[in-house]
Amino acid sequence: MSGYTSGGEPNRLSQSAFQQHYLTLTSNFMLSSKEKRRIRRSAEKMEKRTTFESRGMDVNPFYAKTDSQEDLWKSLNKNTVTIAVGPAGVGKTLVALWFGLSAIKAKAFEKVIYVRSDVGCSHQRGRGALPGTMEEKMQPLLGPLVDNLSVVCRSQGAGEYLMDKKIIDAMLLEDIRGRSLNNALIIFDEAQNSSPDQVKTVLSRVGENSHIIVTGDTKQIDLDVFKSHNGLLDCYHRLADIDSVGTVRFTNSDIVRNGVIADILAAYDD
């Protein structure tokens, strides 16, 4: 029902059409209350999917700019856990977001959950003390997602819509304990600013039908404590030989953001 016309625009069913579909099904048959609820949920899910596509937020086809990006895409498809390590500008978060939204389009997942620590913003924790709603407090941490949505999606309004509908949901590392994250791609970003115990906590939150990517750059560690007890490096080496865990290491040669960045990073490494 939500396919595409020859002109590329999605075929749409209005809200009244969904309501009529539901009323027709429930009035023509002697159905139990349980069956009526099942039909209603199915109709609502169909409506949500059509609304998502009718607003022009369909996901662009993925294309890899480097072999390492292709390796990351394959690992995300194959493995429950993927660990991606490398410098800024190689597309780690971009590929992860692209994979997650493509999987949502294919109905493999229901949402993308973006997790990161508050470390790195003014080198301190305590975002809960800032004024505003939690969504407003999280905005400074969501830059990597917002920047990449214009590449992944066709619509310029995709970011606001996807976050408003919680199709992309964000949470702080400090708030994840006790959660069970099902039917989602979980992106644990900037994991170089975490301890091994914190990475373990996030990995243990992965629920039914979910995949997770742990990603970061070990040369952008913001607190000294993480230089000796680094969760990203620890999980990269500790989990490398486990089935359903994939590892991808990017280098400066994989940088695609701007050609000069590789030279700049090399100058700082000397």
Backbone torsions as a table, in degrees:
resi	resn	phi	psi	omega
1	MET	NA	-21.6	-175.8
2	SER	-111.2	30.6	179.7
3	GLY	-75.2	-166.8	-174.5
4	TYR	-117.4	144.3	174.2
5	THR	-79.8	171.3	-179.4
6	SER	-63.2	-23.2	179.2
7	GLY	-84.5	-0.8	176.2
8	GLY	92.1	-4.4	178.8
9	GLU	-88.7	141.3	-180.0
10	PRO	-68.9	139.6	171.0
11	ASN	-70.3	136.0	-171.9
12	ARG	-122.5	145.0	169.0
13	LEU	-112.1	126.2	179.6
14	SER	-71.0	165.6	178.8
15	GLN	-56.7	-40.7	180.0
16	SER	-63.7	-33.7	178.5
17	ALA	-65.6	-39.7	177.1
18	PHE	-65.3	-42.8	178.6
19	GLN	-61.7	-41.0	179.1
20	GLN	-64.8	-40.4	177.7
21	HIS	-59.0	-44.2	-179.5
22	TYR	-67.0	-44.8	-178.6
23	LEU	-63.7	-38.1	179.6
24	THR	-63.4	-45.5	-179.0
25	LEU	-63.1	-44.1	-173.8
26	THR	-79.2	-22.7	-178.1
27	SER	-88.5	-25.5	-175.2
28	ASN	-85.2	-12.5	-176.1
29	PHE	-130.9	150.9	173.4
30	MET	-84.1	95.6	-174.4
31	LEU	-110.0	149.7	174.5
32	SER	-74.3	163.0	178.1
33	SER	-60.4	-37.4	179.7
34	LYS	-62.9	-43.2	-179.5
35	GLU	-68.3	-37.0	177.4
36	LYS	-63.4	-40.5	178.3
37	ARG	-64.1	-38.6	179.1
38	ARG	-63.3	-43.8	179.3
39	ILE	-64.7	-41.5	179.9
40	ARG	-63.3	-43.1	178.5
41	ARG	-63.1	-39.4	178.7
42	SER	-62.9	-43.2	179.2
43	ALA	-65.1	-40.3	179.4
44	GLU	-65.9	-39.2	178.3
45	LYS	-65.2	-40.2	177.9
46	MET	-62.6	-41.5	179.9
47	GLU	-64.4	-42.3	179.9
48	LYS	-62.1	-42.5	-179.7
49	ARG	-64.2	-44.7	-179.7
50	THR	-65.7	-39.7	177.2
51	THR	-60.7	-42.5	-179.7
52	PHE	-59.3	-46.4	-176.3
53	GLU	-77.8	-32.4	-176.9
54	SER	-69.7	-19.4	178.2
55	ARG	-84.8	9.4	174.7
56	GLY	76.9	24.3	-176.5
57	MET	-102.4	25.9	177.6
58	ASP	-63.6	149.0	-174.7
59	VAL	-86.4	133.9	176.2
60	ASN	-65.2	150.7	174.0
61	PRO	-60.5	139.5	179.9
62	PHE	-75.0	139.7	170.8
63	TYR	-138.9	133.1	-179.2
64	ALA	-89.3	135.0	177.6
65	LYS	-90.2	-18.6	179.2
66	THR	-138.9	164.1	176.2
67	ASP	-62.9	-35.6	-179.4
68	SER	-67.2	-36.8	174.8
69	GLN	-63.6	-39.4	177.2
70	GLU	-64.0	-41.0	177.2
71	ASP	-62.0	-39.8	179.6
72	LEU	-65.7	-44.0	178.3
73	TRP	-59.4	-44.3	179.9
74	LYS	-64.4	-40.3	179.6
75	SER	-65.3	-40.6	178.3
76	LEU	-62.5	-36.5	177.2
77	ASN	-69.5	-38.7	-170.7
78	LYS	-87.5	-39.0	-166.8
79	ASN	-108.8	149.5	173.7
80	THR	-70.1	-37.4	-179.4
81	VAL	-122.7	129.9	173.7
82	THR	-125.7	136.0	178.4
83	ILE	-119.2	118.5	-176.7
84	ALA	-120.2	122.1	-176.8
85	VAL	-122.2	135.4	177.1
86	GLY	168.6	173.6	-174.1
87	PRO	-72.3	171.1	177.0
88	ALA	-64.5	146.4	172.8
89	GLY	88.4	8.3	-178.7
90	VAL	-94.5	-11.2	176.5
91	GLY	96.1	23.6	-179.1
92	LYS	-61.7	-53.2	-179.1
93	THR	-69.4	-37.1	178.8
94	LEU	-58.7	-50.4	-178.1
95	VAL	-64.5	-40.1	179.9
96	ALA	-62.5	-46.4	178.6
97	LEU	-63.4	-42.2	-179.9
98	TRP	-60.4	-45.2	178.8
99	PHE	-62.5	-44.5	-177.7
100	GLY	-62.1	-46.2	-179.3
101	LEU	-70.7	-33.7	175.1
102	SER	-63.8	-38.8	178.7
103	ALA	-68.4	-35.4	175.6
104	ILE	-64.9	-43.5	177.0
105	LYS	-58.3	-37.8	179.3
106	ALA	-83.8	3.5	178.0
107	LYS	67.0	23.3	176.1
108	ALA	-82.7	-33.5	175.9
109	PHE	-125.2	168.2	176.5
110	GLU	-106.8	-22.9	-178.0
111	LYS	-159.8	166.8	170.1
112	VAL	-109.9	127.9	178.0
113	ILE	-110.8	119.8	-176.2
114	TYR	-103.9	118.9	-176.7
115	VAL	-119.0	133.9	171.1
116	ARG	-156.9	161.8	179.2
117	SER	-84.6	156.9	175.9
118	ASP	-75.0	-14.7	179.1
119	VAL	-62.0	137.8	-178.9
120	GLY	108.8	-19.9	171.9
121	CYS	-98.4	103.4	-176.4
122	SER	61.2	18.8	176.0
123	HIS	55.8	36.6	179.4
124	GLN	-154.8	161.2	174.9
125	ARG	-94.0	-172.4	174.5
126	GLY	103.8	28.8	-179.9
127	ARG	-64.9	-26.1	179.2
128	GLY	-62.4	-21.8	-179.5
129	ALA	-83.5	-9.8	-179.6
130	LEU	-73.0	151.0	178.7
131	PRO	-70.6	160.1	176.9
132	GLY	101.0	175.6	177.5
133	THR	-73.3	167.9	178.6
134	MET	-62.1	-35.5	178.1
135	GLU	-62.1	-41.2	178.7
136	GLU	-67.5	-36.5	178.5
137	LYS	-67.1	-30.3	-177.3
138	MET	-81.4	-18.0	-173.1
139	GLN	-52.4	-44.3	-180.0
140	PRO	-62.3	-20.7	-178.2
141	LEU	-89.4	-9.2	-172.5
142	LEU	-97.1	5.5	-178.5
143	GLY	-50.7	-45.4	-179.8
144	PRO	-58.4	-36.4	178.9
145	LEU	-73.2	-47.4	-177.7
146	VAL	-60.3	-42.1	-179.5
147	ASP	-61.9	-35.8	-174.3
148	ASN	-87.1	-18.4	-177.1
149	LEU	-63.8	-30.7	180.0
150	SER	-68.7	-21.6	177.1
151	VAL	-85.4	-40.6	-174.1
152	VAL	-76.0	-38.9	-173.7
153	CYS	-109.9	156.3	-179.1
154	ARG	-79.3	-29.7	-174.0
155	SER	-91.8	138.4	176.8
156	GLN	-69.7	-23.1	179.3
157	GLY	-91.2	12.4	-174.7
158	ALA	-61.8	-44.7	-174.5
159	GLY	-58.2	-50.0	-179.1
160	GLU	-62.0	-42.7	-178.2
161	TYR	-66.9	-47.6	-177.0
162	LEU	-62.8	-37.9	179.7
163	MET	-77.3	-35.9	178.7
164	ASP	-63.0	-38.1	-179.9
165	LYS	-87.6	3.2	179.7
166	LYS	62.3	21.7	171.7
167	ILE	-70.2	-34.7	165.0
168	ILE	-109.8	119.8	-177.2
169	ASP	-121.0	138.4	-177.3
170	ALA	-118.1	145.1	175.3
171	MET	-149.5	153.5	177.3
172	LEU	-79.9	147.5	176.0
173	LEU	-53.9	-37.9	-176.3
174	GLU	-67.7	-15.2	-176.8
175	ASP	-105.7	6.7	-169.9
176	ILE	-89.2	-18.1	-177.5
177	ARG	-59.2	135.5	178.4
178	GLY	89.0	-9.2	-179.7
179	ARG	-81.8	155.4	171.7
180	SER	-126.1	111.4	-169.8
181	LEU	-102.2	103.1	-174.8
182	ASN	-106.1	153.8	172.4
183	ASN	52.0	48.9	-174.5
184	ALA	-150.0	156.5	161.8
185	LEU	-95.7	124.3	179.4
186	ILE	-102.7	122.7	177.3
187	ILE	-106.7	108.0	175.2
188	PHE	-96.0	97.7	-172.3
189	ASP	-95.6	158.2	179.1
190	GLU	53.8	41.0	-175.1
191	ALA	-72.1	-6.8	174.6
192	GLN	-65.3	-19.2	177.3
193	ASN	-98.3	50.2	178.6
194	SER	-148.0	161.1	177.6
195	SER	-95.4	164.5	175.2
196	PRO	-56.0	-38.9	179.2
197	ASP	-65.3	-36.9	178.8
198	GLN	-67.6	-41.0	176.8
199	VAL	-63.6	-42.1	176.9
200	LYS	-57.8	-42.2	179.0
201	THR	-61.5	-44.8	-179.4
202	VAL	-65.0	-45.3	-179.2
203	LEU	-61.3	-33.7	-179.1
204	SER	-75.6	-7.4	178.0
205	ARG	-86.5	-9.9	-176.0
206	VAL	-67.1	118.0	-174.9
207	GLY	-100.7	-158.2	-176.3
208	GLU	-64.8	134.2	176.7
209	ASN	55.9	41.3	176.2
210	SER	-124.2	149.9	170.9
211	HIS	-119.5	157.1	178.8
212	ILE	-136.6	142.9	170.4
213	ILE	-120.8	129.4	174.9
214	VAL	-105.9	121.0	-172.0
215	THR	-138.0	152.8	178.2
216	GLY	172.2	-180.0	-177.5
217	ASP	-127.4	112.1	-175.3
218	THR	-69.1	-8.5	176.0
219	LYS	-93.3	5.8	176.5
220	GLN	-122.3	43.4	176.9
221	ILE	-79.2	128.4	-172.8
222	ASP	-97.2	-17.6	179.1
223	LEU	-125.7	140.7	-176.4
224	ASP	-59.6	-33.0	-177.5
225	VAL	-59.5	-31.8	-178.2
226	PHE	-82.4	-6.9	176.1
227	LYS	-76.2	-29.2	178.4
228	SER	-100.2	-25.2	178.5
229	HIS	-130.0	81.2	-173.1
230	ASN	-102.9	121.5	-176.3
231	GLY	-68.5	-34.0	-179.1
232	LEU	-67.2	-51.0	179.6
233	LEU	-64.6	-39.3	-179.4
234	ASP	-59.8	-48.2	-178.1
235	CYS	-71.8	-32.1	178.4
236	TYR	-58.8	-42.7	-179.0
237	HIS	-86.8	-38.3	-175.1
238	ARG	-67.7	-35.9	-171.1
239	LEU	-103.6	-0.2	-169.7
240	ALA	-58.3	-30.5	-174.1
241	ASP	-99.0	8.8	-179.3
242	ILE	-87.7	136.9	175.2
243	ASP	-60.1	146.2	-179.5
244	SER	70.6	13.8	172.2
245	VAL	-120.1	125.6	178.0
246	GLY	-116.8	145.8	177.9
247	THR	-123.6	139.2	178.3
248	VAL	-134.2	126.3	178.1
249	ARG	-114.0	122.2	176.6
250	PHE	-94.0	155.2	175.9
251	THR	-126.4	177.2	179.6
252	ASN	-60.5	-25.6	179.5
253	SER	-70.2	-13.6	179.6
254	ASP	-91.1	-1.7	-176.0
255	ILE	-66.6	126.6	-178.2
256	VAL	-120.6	-8.4	-175.7
257	ARG	-64.4	-47.3	178.6
258	ASN	-161.0	132.1	-173.2
259	GLY	-57.7	-29.9	-175.7
260	VAL	-76.2	-17.6	-176.6
261	ILE	-61.0	-40.4	180.0
262	ALA	-60.3	-41.2	178.4
263	ASP	-67.4	-38.3	179.0
264	ILE	-64.4	-46.4	179.4
265	LEU	-63.2	-38.9	178.2
266	ALA	-63.2	-37.5	178.6
267	ALA	-65.0	-36.7	178.1
268	TYR	-74.4	-25.0	-179.9
269	ASP	-77.6	-22.5	-178.0
270	ASP	-68.4	NA	NA
